[in-house]
Amino acid sequence: MLRLSRLTDYAVTLLSHMGSEKGVDLWAAPTLAELSGLSLHTVAKILKLLAKAKLVSAQRGATGGYRLCVPPSQISVTAIIEALDGPISITDCSSHNERQNCKIQHLCPLCAGWNKANIAVREALSRVMLADLMDPSPFLVSFSKKHGTASS
């Protein structure tokens, strides 16, 4: 089963709060902790990782806080996952670093196949934006209209 880490799930929640409130540009970590029901420690850890990935920026000082660097329509699910969990890799051998360390790569006929699957998953997630996750309308309808695919 493919599953996001809890931190990535929490990051999506925090980013959606930050992107949903019109007129609120700067978010204090304690406010985000209260809104999300997460501990301040967890929120601070996530915001630090999101800032490192340049998805949010920090403003220091008494009136400081965090803001989105780009609108939710420009933040891909891939960018969020990679900010928290590192490169998307559905198997160890579909990660470039792990593939180099594989002791049975020369015996395995599936390495290239798993890499194809990994690329497909990564590309699909890169087309889903934070704004899509925040949109309450059915996703298949809005995704198919946006990307010119048929929905069933």
Secondary structure in CASP SS format (residue, H / E / C, confidence):
PFRMAT SS
TARGET T0000
AUTHOR 0000-0000-0000
METHOD secondary structure of the structure
MODEL  1
M C 1.00
L C 1.00
R C 1.00
L C 1.00
S C 1.00
R H 1.00
L H 1.00
T H 1.00
D H 1.00
Y H 1.00
A H 1.00
V H 1.00
T H 1.00
L H 1.00
L H 1.00
S H 1.00
H H 1.00
M H 1.00
G H 1.00
S H 1.00
E C 1.00
K C 1.00
G C 1.00
V C 1.00
D C 1.00
L C 1.00
W E 1.00
A C 1.00
A H 1.00
P H 1.00
T H 1.00
L H 1.00
A H 1.00
E H 1.00
L H 1.00
S H 1.00
G C 1.00
L C 1.00
S C 1.00
L H 1.00
H H 1.00
T H 1.00
V H 1.00
A H 1.00
K H 1.00
I H 1.00
L H 1.00
K H 1.00
L H 1.00
L H 1.00
A H 1.00
K H 1.00
A C 1.00
K C 1.00
L C 1.00
V E 1.00
S E 1.00
A E 1.00
Q E 1.00
R C 1.00
G C 1.00
A C 1.00
T C 1.00
G C 1.00
G E 1.00
Y E 1.00
R E 1.00
L E 1.00
C C 1.00
V C 1.00
P C 1.00
P H 1.00
S H 1.00
Q H 1.00
I C 1.00
S E 1.00
V H 1.00
T H 1.00
A H 1.00
I H 1.00
I H 1.00
E H 1.00
A H 1.00
L H 1.00
D H 1.00
G C 1.00
P C 1.00
I C 1.00
S C 1.00
I C 1.00
T C 1.00
D H 1.00
C H 1.00
S H 1.00
S C 1.00
H H 1.00
N H 1.00
E H 1.00
R H 1.00
Q H 1.00
N H 1.00
C C 1.00
K C 1.00
I C 1.00
Q H 1.00
H H 1.00
L H 1.00
C C 1.00
P C 1.00
L C 1.00
C H 1.00
A H 1.00
G H 1.00
W H 1.00
N H 1.00
K H 1.00
A H 1.00
N H 1.00
I H 1.00
A H 1.00
V H 1.00
R H 1.00
E H 1.00
A H 1.00
L H 1.00
S H 1.00
R C 1.00
V C 1.00
M E 1.00
L H 1.00
A H 1.00
D H 1.00
L H 1.00
M H 1.00
D C 1.00
P C 1.00
S C 1.00
P C 1.00
F H 1.00
L H 1.00
V H 1.00
S H 1.00
F H 1.00
S H 1.00
K H 1.00
K H 1.00
H H 1.00
G C 1.00
T C 1.00
A C 1.00
S C 1.00
S C 1.00
END
